[in-house]
Amino acid sequence: MSDEAVRYEINHDGQIVKGQAALSNRLDDLVNDMFSQFGWNYYEESKQSTHRVAKLISPENKEYILDLFTARIRNEKRSPYEKKIQLSKEDPRKYQDNITLILGFYVYEEPDSINDAIIVGYPIDSHINYETNPSIRGTFVNDILYKAKINGICIDKERKMVGFRPEFIYFYLNEYRRIHGYEKDNIENFRSELYCQHNSDYIERPLNRIIFGAPGTGKSHKLEEDSKLFGENMERVTFHPNYSYAQFVGTYKPIQGENPTDIKYEYIPGPFMRTYVNALNNPEKKFLLLIEEINRANVAAVFGDVFQLLDRKNGVSEYPIATSEDIKKHLLEKLDCLKDQDINELSDEEKKMYLEMKIPENMYIWATMNSADQGVFPMDTAFKRRWEFEYISVNEPEQVAKIEKYVIPMCANTEQGYYVNWNDLRTRINSILIDNCKVNEDKLLGPFFISKNVLDDIKANKDEKDRILAIDKESRSDEDNNILAEICKKEISYMKAFESKVIMYLFEDVMKMRAEKIFIDYAQKKGKMIFSEICKAFEEDGEHIFGIVDIGHLGIKDTDNI
């Protein structure tokens, strides 16, 4: 390979590594090695330039014909940021009804090894004239390459491209039509079999992941939903200011023996060690350690030397740490491959299992954080660099859509009681915070700042109230009248909850020193920024204390009907 093909790349961890096109004389072997996994057999029937016709035989001896266009991903001389693949002049669109793939190969430090290769799957573009312009340029796949290198697979939905390590080839074959936006796949049996054969438990998420955003954006809910991918193989922990390394990883603790007066010391693993052992004992399964409120503890102290393990290469900790004596003893007792074995007869690889620690590729660590909260600990840059951060906006369309129907009672203790749309109200308050108070987005009100359970209860009460009020007062049953009275009491309690949740947050956490910039109308009338007085004004004037006068009112009370 010429020197021109060699290029130094900055990978996801900020490290400078060598990246290069796959060796042309090794491409055949790379293709064969990639498909010959998991009991499948690959046979090449013909090859003309970059076009290959191949037979793929499943472990159940089912045959599939592939039309493959394979090429090296090369560095483009015209731009240091551009890469291209060079195709033959044969048009891949002719085979689109078959299993037709365009695959580009790229490697890092080991050009002869399939284990170091990254494959990019390209869509068959209907706008390209392949016969006269056989190169695909300007794809800017660097981001896809390094994300695939770190995480195993990266799907770019906008460009309809995918990068993956070779072990994900059968996941790609199962999903290639969906990823590239093709029409419905007619090869149903092929899809079904591939899905069963490999990566049915594939998790398209980073290994080290932190979700952050303003209060009420649904961070915990999102992780809760994503964690269902792991089934029962998940453990949750919540950090707090007094949380320690001993609690997180493990330590010796006094344990009462059979006799109440007998005390013995036993190593008690923390959530990290329990997840770590489970992952090592079950390499075919995925395990998740979920950390809530990660920045409410001093992460440098809690993680200790485990911090070094967060640097991963191909999913595994790149730099191991030496195990302490207490952890050695624990691993010798709990690791299935080491139980009941003579230490002196262990292989070198088995000895490494307890002499040093490496996070395995099937162990995921996800967390939530809220930078707006008071009393949180700062994270240093070195720690943050080892995580994939995912920000959830206060106006995430998917989350906003879930609350569009919800309402909040106003002035429930007066004859002029009514409801307002919760999303309209919080949006107006957020506008005040942005325009008047110049606060950062992480202090705004997210869609679920008031929990969904409470919003559901309020809506159900309003619906029931509307039903009863639609009945003529003389025609209502005693039961309806009793229900109506209870609903009115609940409306007052919901307003009290609004005070303790929303108004308290705005007053204490957001703008305590300049609260008059939030409670505009109240400030003009009263002037004194006293929390109890603001709450009293809210009970009488509702959203008007913020200077909001043009928001739509819903379900205005008819006092004659109550």
JOCORLIN-V473544 format. One line per field, one symbol per residue. phi: phi as a letter, one per 20 degrees, with the letter a starting at -180 (. if undefined). psi: psi as a letter, one per 20 degrees, with the letter a starting at -180 (. if undefined). A space follows every 50 residues. Layout:
phi=???
psi=???
This chain:
phi=.fffeebedeefemeececbffffedfgfffffffecmneddceebbcle eddcdddfgemedcddddddbefdfeffbfddcbcdefefefffdffeed cdcddccdfdfedffdedddeefeefeeeffdcfeddmelegfffffffe dnbbdeffelcbdbfgfdffffffdffffemffgfedfffgffffffbmf dfcebffdccdcrfgnenfffffffffffemeebcdbdfbgefcgfffeq afcfcfefegeeccdcfdfegffffffffffcfeddccdddelfeecfff ffflffgffffdclndgfcfcfeffffgffffedfgfdfldfgfdfffff fffdebdcfffeddcdbdbcfeffmeefdffffffeceecedffdggfff gfdgeeccfclfecfdfbdcfffffffffffffffedlefffdfefgdge ffffffffffffgfffffffeggfefegffffffffffffgfffffffff eefffffeeecffcfffeefffffedneedgffffffffedmfffenecd efdclffdffee
psi=pqhhipqpqoahjjqprpqrqqphiihghggghghlqkjqpppphqpoci pppqppprhjkpqpppopoprpoqpphhpiipqrqorripoihhjhianp qopppqrdhnhjphijqppppqqopiipnhhimiqorkiljghhghhhgg ihqoonhgilrpqqqhijhhgghhjhhggikrrppimggggggghhhpki kpomqqgoppprarpjikghgghgghihhicilqpqqpqrhjqrghhggr rpqpppahphippqpqpoqahghghgggghhmiirpqpopoqlhjirnhh hghcihghiioqpkiqphorqpqrhhhggghhhhphiiqkqphijqrhhh hhhihqppprijoqoqrqqoiiqqkqpqprhhghhjqopopoqikoghgh hijhiqrpqqkhjrikqrqqpghgghggghhghgghikqrhijrorhkhp qhgghgggghggghghgghipphiiqrhgghgggghghghgghhhhhggh fgggghgghglhhlhiigmggghhgghompghhggghghhicihhijoik qpqqlpqnhhi.
